[in-house]
Amino acid sequence: MGVDRTKRNLKLDTDDVVTFCKNKVFSENCNIYRQGKNRYCEIDNIRITINACSDTIITAHSMQ
């Protein structure tokens, strides 16, 4: 479910959404912070929401 939601929210053409998000999160310029039970990763006008306990991608949104 999260993969489809993320793909739709970011308007991605790729089927490998997890790899796309992982590359963004591990990028040197990624700003990562924690609020409550989630981590937020911001880079290239994208905010990726990750569960802090399970490290699963919840969703991603464009910040434009």
C-alpha positions in Angstrom: 0.0 0.0 0.0 2.7 2.4 0.9 4.5 1.8 -2.4 1.5 2.7 -4.4 0.8 5.8 -2.3 4.4 7.0 -2.6 4.5 6.4 -6.3 1.3 8.3 -6.8 2.3 11.2 -4.5 5.6 11.7 -6.2 4.4 11.0 -9.7 7.2 8.4 -10.2 7.7 6.4 -13.4 9.8 3.7 -11.8 8.4 0.5 -10.3 11.3 0.3 -7.7 10.0 3.0 -5.3 11.8 1.6 -2.3 15.2 1.9 -4.0 14.3 5.4 -5.2 13.5 6.4 -1.6 16.6 4.6 -0.1 18.9 6.5 -2.5 17.3 9.8 -1.4 17.6 9.0 2.3 21.2 7.9 2.0 22.2 10.9 0.0 24.7 13.3 1.6 22.4 16.3 1.3 19.4 14.7 3.0 18.0 16.4 6.1 16.8 13.8 8.5 14.9 14.6 11.7 12.7 12.7 14.1 9.3 13.8 15.4 7.5 11.4 17.7 7.3 7.9 16.2 8.5 9.0 12.7 11.6 10.1 10.9 11.3 12.7 8.2 13.8 12.9 5.4 13.8 16.0 3.2 15.7 16.4 0.0 15.0 17.8 -3.5 11.6 19.2 -2.4 10.5 15.7 -1.3 9.6 14.7 2.3 9.8 10.9 3.0 8.1 9.7 6.2 9.7 6.6 7.8 8.5 4.8 10.9 11.3 5.1 13.5 10.8 1.8 15.1 10.4 -0.5 12.1 12.3 1.7 9.5 9.5 1.2 7.0 8.6 3.9 4.4 5.1 5.2 5.2 4.7 7.8 2.5 6.4 10.6 0.6 5.2 14.0 -0.6 6.3 16.7 -2.8 6.9 19.9 -0.8 6.2 22.3 -3.7 
